[in-house]
Amino acid sequence: MTWVNADAELTREVYHGPGTAIMKSACARLSPTLEDMPLSPLRSAGFHLCLALVWALFLGEVSLRTLALGYLVGFLPLALFHRALGTTRYVRSVLGLIDLSGYFVRELIRANVSMAFQALRPRPNLNPMIISVRLQLEGDTALTLLASITGLMPGTVALGFSPDRQTMYVHAAGMADVRSARSSIWEVERRLLRVFQPQDLPENRG
C-alpha cells in the first residue's frame, strides 16, 4: 500500500505542486487573448467584408443587395462579441461614421434653411467673421475630411491650417457669435474623433 500512496503524493506534486502556477502563468503569457491583441481597423474591415461575402454565398447570389445585407448581418457578431473578437475600435469607428453621416445631413438641411431665410430678409444679418479653431484631430486624412465637411456646410469655409496642424482658420457667416461658430466646428471634429481616433475622448472646451 505504500507505493500507491507514494504515487498519489507524486501525482499531487506534479499536478498541484508549486510549479503549476508558474506553468499556468507562462502559458497565459504565451497565449494572449484577442482582447490583448485587438485587430487593426483595416483587418477588422477585411474580416467584416469576408462575413458579408459568406452571407452572399449562403444566399446563393453575389450581388450588391446581398453583399449589403451581409454587411449589415455581419456587423452584429462584430458588435456583440467585440471584446472576444478584438474589433472594439472598428465597431466604434463604424458607429461613429454612422453618427457623423446623420449629423452632417441634419446640419446641412438646417443650415440651408437658415441661409434661405437670411437671403429672403431685406437686411440679412450675416455677421461674417474669421475665426481660429483649436483642434485635437490628427492625421492628413482626418484633417482633410474636416476641412471638406466644413466647406460643404452653408456659411462656413475652411481657409487653412496653422504650420503645426493644430489650428484651423475658418470664415463663418450667419452665426450668432464666435463661440457658436467654434462649437459647430468642434461638433464635427468630435464625431470625426470617434471615427479616426475612437480610443481618445475629446476634452471639454469652452
Rosetta silent file (secondary structure, phi, psi, omega in degrees, C-alpha in Angstrom):
SEQUENCE: MTWVNADAELTREVYHGPGTAIMKSACARLSPTLEDMPLSPLRSAGFHLCLALVWALFLGEVSLRTLALGYLVGFLPLALFHRALGTTRYVRSVLGLIDLSGYFVRELIRANVSMAFQALRPRPNLNPMIISVRLQLEGDTALTLLASITGLMPGTVALGFSPDRQTMYVHAAGMADVRSARSSIWEVERRLLRVFQPQDLPENRG
SCORE:     score description
SCORE:     0.000 S_00000001
   1 L     0.000  -18.266 -176.414    0.000    0.000    0.000 S_00000001
   2 H   -67.326  -40.249 -177.257    2.970    2.279    0.474 S_00000001
   3 H   -67.123  -29.361  177.343    3.760    2.536   -3.230 S_00000001
   4 H   -67.011  -43.507  178.305    0.192    3.599   -4.004 S_00000001
   5 H   -64.330  -35.606  179.367    0.429    6.460   -1.537 S_00000001
   6 H   -65.394  -42.225  177.520    3.801    7.416   -2.977 S_00000001
   7 H   -64.169  -38.464  178.828    2.306    7.579   -6.449 S_00000001
   8 H   -64.009  -42.369  178.028   -0.561    9.637   -5.098 S_00000001
   9 H   -64.444  -40.513  178.835    1.842   12.048   -3.448 S_00000001
  10 H   -64.620  -39.625  179.028    3.869   12.226   -6.657 S_00000001
  11 H   -63.353  -44.117  179.370    0.710   12.860   -8.654 S_00000001
  12 H   -63.288  -34.997 -179.305   -0.329   15.644   -6.316 S_00000001
  13 H   -70.554  -38.699 -178.205    3.146   17.166   -6.580 S_00000001
  14 H   -69.169  -43.941 -172.631    3.157   17.016  -10.385 S_00000001
  15 H   -95.309  -19.956 -176.201   -0.333   18.433  -10.901 S_00000001
  16 H  -128.512   14.162 -178.037   -0.775   20.545   -7.828 S_00000001
  17 L   -78.894 -179.658 -177.451    2.748   21.471   -6.852 S_00000001
  18 H   -65.652  -22.450  179.497    4.236   24.961   -6.786 S_00000001
  19 H   -71.713  -17.511 -178.424    5.438   24.598  -10.381 S_00000001
  20 H   -63.849  -43.010  179.525    1.858   24.511  -11.647 S_00000001
  21 H   -62.127  -38.556  179.117    1.291   28.197  -11.006 S_00000001
  22 H   -65.714  -43.441  179.845    4.500   29.019  -12.887 S_00000001
  23 H   -63.946  -42.005  178.562    3.453   26.842  -15.833 S_00000001
  24 H   -62.757  -40.664  179.340   -0.018   28.410  -15.897 S_00000001
  25 H   -64.557  -40.978  179.201    1.498   31.885  -15.817 S_00000001
  26 H   -65.289  -40.825  179.233    3.886   31.020  -18.654 S_00000001
  27 H   -65.210  -37.009  179.346    1.023   29.585  -20.752 S_00000001
  28 H   -65.251  -36.480  179.002   -1.031   32.702  -20.132 S_00000001
  29 H   -72.957  -33.679 -178.637    1.816   34.867  -21.369 S_00000001
  30 H   -80.730  -16.427 -177.172    2.374   32.688  -24.432 S_00000001
  31 L  -124.729   68.557  179.013   -1.354   32.541  -25.255 S_00000001
  32 L   -67.768  152.874  179.202   -2.729   36.097  -25.081 S_00000001
  33 L   -80.761  169.467  176.629   -6.381   36.601  -25.823 S_00000001
  34 L   -65.618  -26.488  178.099   -7.787   38.557  -28.751 S_00000001
  35 L   -66.334  -34.544  177.875   -8.700   41.267  -26.292 S_00000001
  36 L   -75.165  -27.534  178.825   -4.996   41.691  -25.525 S_00000001
  37 L  -121.738   74.642 -177.104   -4.174   41.725  -29.261 S_00000001
  38 L   -65.309  148.243  176.848   -7.077   43.609  -30.903 S_00000001
  39 L   -69.442  145.297  175.110   -7.402   43.509  -34.663 S_00000001
  40 L   -69.315  155.466  178.842   -6.438   46.644  -36.512 S_00000001
  41 H   -55.764  -34.006 -179.749   -9.356   48.548  -38.103 S_00000001
  42 H   -67.934  -43.553  177.911   -8.111   47.504  -41.551 S_00000001
  43 H   -67.865  -36.853  177.431   -8.073   43.809  -40.646 S_00000001
  44 H   -63.030  -40.095  177.741  -11.434   44.158  -38.931 S_00000001
  45 H   -64.667  -39.279  176.956  -12.848   45.715  -42.092 S_00000001
  46 H   -65.263  -40.360  176.767  -11.445   42.820  -44.133 S_00000001
  47 H   -63.545  -39.908  178.417  -12.968   40.326  -41.713 S_00000001
  48 H   -63.372  -42.055  178.917  -16.282   42.173  -41.957 S_00000001
  49 H   -64.804  -37.606  177.156  -16.147   42.009  -45.748 S_00000001
  50 H   -63.120  -40.778  177.172  -15.467   38.265  -45.585 S_00000001
  51 H   -62.268  -40.134  178.066  -18.559   37.805  -43.415 S_00000001
  52 H   -64.195  -40.199  179.334  -20.603   39.747  -45.962 S_00000001
  53 H   -67.242  -39.697  177.446  -19.259   37.572  -48.786 S_00000001
  54 H   -61.873  -40.947  178.932  -20.024   34.384  -46.849 S_00000001
  55 H   -64.157  -41.288  179.241  -23.598   35.584  -46.310 S_00000001
  56 H   -64.159  -41.192  177.916  -23.971   36.346  -50.038 S_00000001
  57 H   -67.499  -33.975  177.323  -22.661   32.889  -50.951 S_00000001
  58 H   -64.089  -36.860  177.456  -25.020   31.355  -48.401 S_00000001
  59 H   -77.539  -12.835  177.708  -27.943   33.043  -50.163 S_00000001
  60 L    82.886   14.929 -179.418  -26.633   31.753  -53.489 S_00000001
  61 L  -149.889  118.049  177.928  -26.364   35.160  -55.145 S_00000001
  62 L   -97.801   99.564 -179.782  -23.411   37.545  -55.055 S_00000001
  63 L  -140.435  174.018  179.262  -24.866   40.967  -55.787 S_00000001
  64 H   -62.138  -36.387 -178.967  -24.798   44.444  -54.331 S_00000001
  65 H   -67.014  -47.004 -178.722  -28.049   43.744  -52.482 S_00000001
  66 H   -70.344  -33.856  177.302  -26.866   40.505  -50.857 S_00000001
  67 H   -68.033  -39.781  177.555  -23.467   41.983  -50.017 S_00000001
  68 H   -64.894  -41.681  177.321  -25.101   44.996  -48.391 S_00000001
  69 H   -64.864  -42.032  177.721  -27.407   42.710  -46.424 S_00000001
  70 H   -65.002  -32.060  177.697  -24.458   40.523  -45.480 S_00000001
  71 H   -65.963  -40.941  178.698  -22.535   43.586  -44.379 S_00000001
  72 H   -68.709  -44.620 -179.836  -25.358   44.525  -42.009 S_00000001
  73 H   -65.848  -40.665 -178.963  -25.787   40.975  -40.711 S_00000001
  74 H   -67.243  -21.336  179.515  -22.029   40.515  -40.329 S_00000001
  75 H   -72.982  -25.589 -177.572  -21.773   43.627  -38.209 S_00000001
  76 H   -60.388  -52.832  178.346  -23.953   42.086  -35.485 S_00000001
  77 H   -64.805  -32.317  178.093  -21.421   39.491  -34.249 S_00000001
  78 H   -64.762  -34.799 -179.865  -18.609   42.043  -34.529 S_00000001
  79 H   -81.587  -40.010 -177.072  -20.574   44.400  -32.281 S_00000001
  80 H   -72.165  -35.973 -177.252  -21.960   41.815  -29.858 S_00000001
  81 L  -116.963   41.188 -174.751  -18.645   39.974  -29.357 S_00000001
  82 H   -65.059  -32.416  179.841  -16.273   42.885  -29.952 S_00000001
  83 H   -71.262  -41.648 -179.518  -14.139   42.099  -26.894 S_00000001
  84 H   -71.160  -36.505 -178.060  -13.643   38.456  -27.815 S_00000001
  85 H   -87.154  -11.800 -179.202  -13.021   39.206  -31.499 S_00000001
  86 L    73.754   29.586 -176.721  -10.826   42.244  -30.854 S_00000001
  87 L  -110.521   24.483 -175.888  -12.985   44.517  -33.024 S_00000001
  88 H   -60.612  -48.317 -178.430  -13.796   47.184  -30.436 S_00000001
  89 H   -62.940  -40.459 -178.735  -12.031   50.019  -32.279 S_00000001
  90 H   -65.595  -43.126  179.497  -13.588   49.018  -35.596 S_00000001
  91 H   -62.712  -43.195  178.655  -17.103   48.886  -34.144 S_00000001
  92 H   -63.194  -37.984  179.699  -16.653   52.297  -32.528 S_00000001
  93 H   -66.503  -42.241 -179.773  -15.376   53.703  -35.831 S_00000001
  94 H   -65.340  -44.823  178.180  -18.346   52.344  -37.789 S_00000001
  95 H   -64.080  -36.612  176.469  -20.837   53.668  -35.234 S_00000001
  96 H   -65.384  -37.455  178.128  -19.009   56.997  -35.274 S_00000001
  97 H   -66.128  -39.987  177.079  -19.239   57.119  -39.080 S_00000001
  98 H   -63.598  -43.850  178.821  -22.991   56.483  -38.916 S_00000001
  99 H   -63.225  -41.015  178.815  -23.364   59.225  -36.313 S_00000001
 100 H   -63.703  -41.993 -179.564  -21.265   61.615  -38.424 S_00000001
 101 H   -63.829  -44.502  178.829  -23.348   60.933  -41.538 S_00000001
 102 H   -64.415  -40.366  179.345  -26.609   61.551  -39.711 S_00000001
 103 H   -65.556  -41.571 -178.441  -25.274   64.724  -38.105 S_00000001
 104 H   -63.458  -44.969  179.995  -23.975   66.053  -41.430 S_00000001
 105 H   -63.647  -43.315 -179.401  -27.302   65.520  -43.224 S_00000001
 106 H   -63.546  -45.818 -179.212  -29.229   67.091  -40.348 S_00000001
 107 H   -70.500  -32.486  178.323  -26.952   70.123  -40.094 S_00000001
 108 H   -63.828  -44.026  178.294  -26.832   70.521  -43.877 S_00000001
 109 H   -64.822  -45.896 -178.690  -30.621   70.788  -44.029 S_00000001
 110 H   -62.651  -43.436 -178.189  -30.771   73.128  -41.042 S_00000001
 111 H   -67.777  -37.915  178.300  -28.020   75.394  -42.356 S_00000001
 112 H   -64.747  -41.731  177.837  -29.592   75.577  -45.845 S_00000001
 113 H   -63.398  -42.067 -179.866  -32.945   76.567  -44.372 S_00000001
 114 H   -63.634  -44.096  179.449  -31.250   79.184  -42.195 S_00000001
 115 H   -67.644  -31.727  177.572  -29.312   80.663  -45.136 S_00000001
 116 H   -66.208  -41.119  176.628  -32.506   80.696  -47.240 S_00000001
 117 H   -65.674  -36.499  177.744  -34.275   82.775  -44.574 S_00000001
 118 H   -64.203  -39.231 -178.994  -31.261   85.075  -44.436 S_00000001
 119 H   -68.937  -28.477 -179.132  -31.431   85.582  -48.204 S_00000001
 120 H   -80.178  -15.233 -179.473  -35.143   86.477  -48.034 S_00000001
 121 L   -75.638  143.787  177.280  -34.576   89.195  -45.473 S_00000001
 122 L   -65.579  -33.692  176.736  -34.215   92.765  -46.775 S_00000001
 123 L  -129.967   84.102 -177.037  -31.239   93.269  -44.442 S_00000001
 124 L   -65.793  138.972  177.801  -29.710   89.859  -43.694 S_00000001
 125 L   -94.817   79.960 -176.474  -27.662   89.605  -40.504 S_00000001
 126 L   -75.952  -33.422  178.888  -24.788   87.558  -41.892 S_00000001
 127 L    50.469   58.611 -178.054  -22.285   88.604  -39.212 S_00000001
 128 L   -67.832  146.918 -179.206  -19.210   87.461  -41.198 S_00000001
 129 E  -157.707  155.226  171.940  -16.095   86.563  -39.211 S_00000001
 130 E  -115.489  122.982 -174.941  -12.782   84.767  -39.496 S_00000001
 131 E  -123.896  158.396  172.063  -12.040   82.544  -36.531 S_00000001
 132 E  -108.353  134.575 -176.933   -9.288   80.211  -35.379 S_00000001
 133 E  -121.245  117.986  177.606  -10.353   76.798  -34.095 S_00000001
 134 E   -74.849  132.932 -172.736   -8.021   74.744  -31.914 S_00000001
 135 L  -116.108  152.515  169.815   -8.105   71.082  -32.940 S_00000001
 136 L  -109.011  -13.340 -177.761   -7.438   67.716  -31.338 S_00000001
 137 L   -69.282  142.590 -179.387   -7.820   65.784  -34.585 S_00000001
 138 L  -129.850  155.562  177.813   -4.624   64.365  -36.121 S_00000001
 139 L   100.156  138.848 -177.763   -3.691   62.930  -39.490 S_00000001
 140 H   -62.438  -41.366 -178.625   -3.891   64.318  -43.018 S_00000001
 141 H   -63.761  -46.042 -178.566   -6.951   62.260  -43.968 S_00000001
 142 H   -65.433  -42.503 -179.580   -8.942   63.295  -40.899 S_00000001
 143 H   -67.702  -39.374  177.424   -7.990   66.969  -41.230 S_00000001
 144 H   -63.059  -41.237  178.558   -8.791   66.996  -44.949 S_00000001
 145 H   -66.019  -38.287  177.146  -12.196   65.468  -44.230 S_00000001
 146 H   -62.726  -44.614  178.760  -12.840   68.068  -41.520 S_00000001
 147 H   -64.887  -36.968  179.925  -11.987   70.897  -43.915 S_00000001
 148 H   -67.767  -45.097  179.335  -14.175   69.344  -46.633 S_00000001
 149 H   -64.283  -39.666  177.969  -17.191   68.944  -44.347 S_00000001
 150 H   -61.478  -40.538  179.211  -16.701   72.494  -43.081 S_00000001
 151 H   -70.116  -28.027  179.764  -16.676   73.787  -46.656 S_00000001
 152 H   -78.167  -20.514  179.600  -19.832   71.855  -47.552 S_00000001
 153 L   -77.189  127.757 -179.935  -21.779   73.395  -44.679 S_00000001
 154 L   -59.694  132.153  177.583  -23.515   76.614  -45.806 S_00000001
 155 L    95.480   -7.134  179.529  -21.966   79.691  -44.229 S_00000001
 156 E  -130.265  140.328  177.471  -18.562   78.191  -43.393 S_00000001
 157 E  -138.965  127.112  176.299  -15.398   77.863  -45.455 S_00000001
 158 E   -77.158  124.199 -178.629  -12.107   76.361  -44.248 S_00000001
 159 E   -91.695  -28.162 -179.051   -9.273   78.768  -45.085 S_00000001
 160 E   156.785 -177.283 -178.772   -6.331   76.657  -43.993 S_00000001
 161 E  -121.233  158.132  174.754   -4.323   75.246  -41.106 S_00000001
 162 L   -72.829  163.234 -178.747   -1.519   76.554  -38.947 S_00000001
 163 L   -57.519  -32.530  179.685    2.006   75.173  -39.573 S_00000001
 164 L   -85.345    1.908  176.892    1.684   72.765  -36.608 S_00000001
 165 L    62.052   22.525  179.930   -1.680   71.498  -37.963 S_00000001
 166 L  -107.765   -2.285  179.189   -3.332   72.104  -34.587 S_00000001
 167 E  -136.281  135.018  176.362   -5.391   75.152  -35.568 S_00000001
 168 E  -115.105  137.210  178.896   -7.822   75.609  -38.449 S_00000001
 169 E  -101.818  129.900 -172.107   -8.864   79.018  -39.758 S_00000001
 170 E  -131.389  137.251  169.665  -12.474   79.307  -40.845 S_00000001
 171 E   -95.168  122.147 -177.464  -14.596   82.010  -42.473 S_00000001
 172 E  -122.884  146.853  176.816  -18.081   81.828  -40.966 S_00000001
 173 L  -143.640  148.638  179.989  -21.292   83.725  -41.731 S_00000001
 174 L    82.799    7.301  178.128  -24.772   83.552  -40.307 S_00000001
 175 L   -95.207  151.599 -178.580  -23.513   82.586  -36.836 S_00000001
 176 L   -66.969  -44.363 -178.692  -24.567   84.411  -33.696 S_00000001
 177 L  -158.171 -178.441 -177.985  -21.038   84.839  -32.339 S_00000001
 178 H   -64.131  -39.703 -178.173  -17.526   83.370  -32.333 S_00000001
 179 H   -60.617  -45.373 -179.989  -18.394   80.832  -29.652 S_00000001
 180 H   -67.998  -33.375  177.643  -21.262   79.303  -31.639 S_00000001
 181 H   -66.199  -44.163  178.241  -19.107   79.227  -34.783 S_00000001
 182 H   -65.133  -39.783 -178.487  -16.343   77.344  -32.965 S_00000001
 183 H   -61.477  -37.538  179.229  -18.864   74.994  -31.370 S_00000001
 184 H   -65.000  -37.660  177.306  -20.211   73.974  -34.780 S_00000001
 185 H   -70.119  -41.177 -179.761  -16.690   73.026  -35.932 S_00000001
 186 H   -65.288  -30.797  177.365  -15.967   71.170  -32.685 S_00000001
 187 H   -64.924  -40.895  177.031  -19.157   69.143  -33.088 S_00000001
 188 H   -67.197  -42.966 -179.014  -17.894   67.877  -36.445 S_00000001
 189 H   -62.660  -40.895 -178.932  -14.419   67.250  -35.018 S_00000001
 190 H   -60.390  -38.306  178.713  -15.831   65.302  -32.064 S_00000001
 191 H   -74.265  -33.214  175.325  -17.614   62.931  -34.433 S_00000001
 192 H   -68.505  -32.345  175.763  -14.525   62.572  -36.608 S_00000001
 193 H   -62.234  -35.665  178.220  -12.547   61.649  -33.493 S_00000001
 194 H   -66.515  -27.674 -179.283  -14.953   58.751  -32.968 S_00000001
 195 H   -84.586  -48.129 -173.104  -14.157   57.550  -36.488 S_00000001
 196 H   -94.687  -29.311 -179.233  -10.388   58.046  -36.670 S_00000001
 197 L  -134.842   65.798 -173.276   -9.355   58.025  -33.006 S_00000001
 198 L   -66.931  -16.634  179.897  -12.107   56.086  -31.174 S_00000001
 199 L   -84.333  -11.292 -178.448   -9.884   55.428  -28.150 S_00000001
 200 L  -100.162  138.318  176.620   -9.426   59.162  -27.498 S_00000001
 201 L  -107.148  127.695 -179.392  -12.063   61.274  -25.797 S_00000001
 202 L   -66.987  145.728  179.286  -12.146   64.964  -26.693 S_00000001
 203 L   -76.327  156.812  174.297  -11.642   67.407  -23.890 S_00000001
 204 L   -75.248  125.393 -177.345  -14.362   69.827  -22.828 S_00000001
 205 L  -122.790  134.572  179.763  -13.612   73.152  -24.490 S_00000001
 206 L   -98.053    0.000    0.000  -15.256   76.413  -23.774 S_00000001
